[in-house]
């Protein structure tokens, strides 16, 4: 039995599971860029910077708490920035 097609499906999912939540959040914010090339540049920068950081468990928990509240709608507002962890609540 050829498992290669299955490996091609499972491996990317396994790699996503290994990604820290702060990088996941950063990529989500990058997805809000208006031009595809800017999305790619932003995501590449986020991945590069993430590899140079040691994320603590409390930072990862914070990022995870923002993933569901963060959306592109209103990202240019203070409320939207707070929802994405880009600003602190007053």
N, C-alpha and C positions, 0 to 999 in steps of 0.2 A: 504494500500500500504506500502510495506517495503522500508523505505528510508535508511536503513543501508548501502547497497552497494554504494549508491550515497554519503553518508557521508564519506565513506572510500576513495572516490575519491576526494571530495571537500576539506576535512580537510587538507590533506597534501599540497594542492595548497594554501590554506589560510595561512598556517604556513610559506610557502616560501615567501609569500607576506609580512609577518611581519619581515622577516630577514633583517638586515641592509645590505646595499650595500658593506660595507667593509668586512663583514663576507662572503658575496657572492664572492667577489674578492679573499679573502684568500682561500676559498674552491676551487676556480678555479685554483689557483696556486698549491694547494695541489694535485689536480688532475694530475699534471705534474710529480709527483713522479713515479718512475719506477716499484715499487712493491706495490701491493694492500694493504698490511698491513701497508706500510709507508703512503699511501694515507689516510687510516683510522686513523692512529695515528696523522697525520698532521691535519686532519679535526676535530678530537676530541680536540686537543690542541687549534685550532683556535676558536672553539665554547666556550671552557672553558675561554680562555682569553677575548673573546668578551663579555662574560657576566659580566666581571669585569671592562669594559670600558664604559665611556659615550661618544658616538660619536657625534660630533657637526654636524650641517647641512652642513657646508662647507667641513668637512672631508668626509661626506657621498656623497656629490656632487663630490668630487675628486675621490673617489673610484668608483662611478658610471661611471665617464668619462673613467676610465681605464678598465672596464669590457669588452668592445667590442674590445679594442686594445690589450689586454693581450692574449697571446697564449703560448703554450708550446714550439713552434718552436722558437729557439733563446733565450730562457729564460736564458741560460748561457752566453749570450752576454750583453754588456752594453745597447744596444738598446732595447733588449728584456726585460731587467730589468726595464728600464724606461717605456716601454709600459705597464708593470704590476704594476707600482707604487712602485717597490722595490728599485729604485735608482732615483736620481734627474738628470735632464738634465744638461750637463756642462754649 
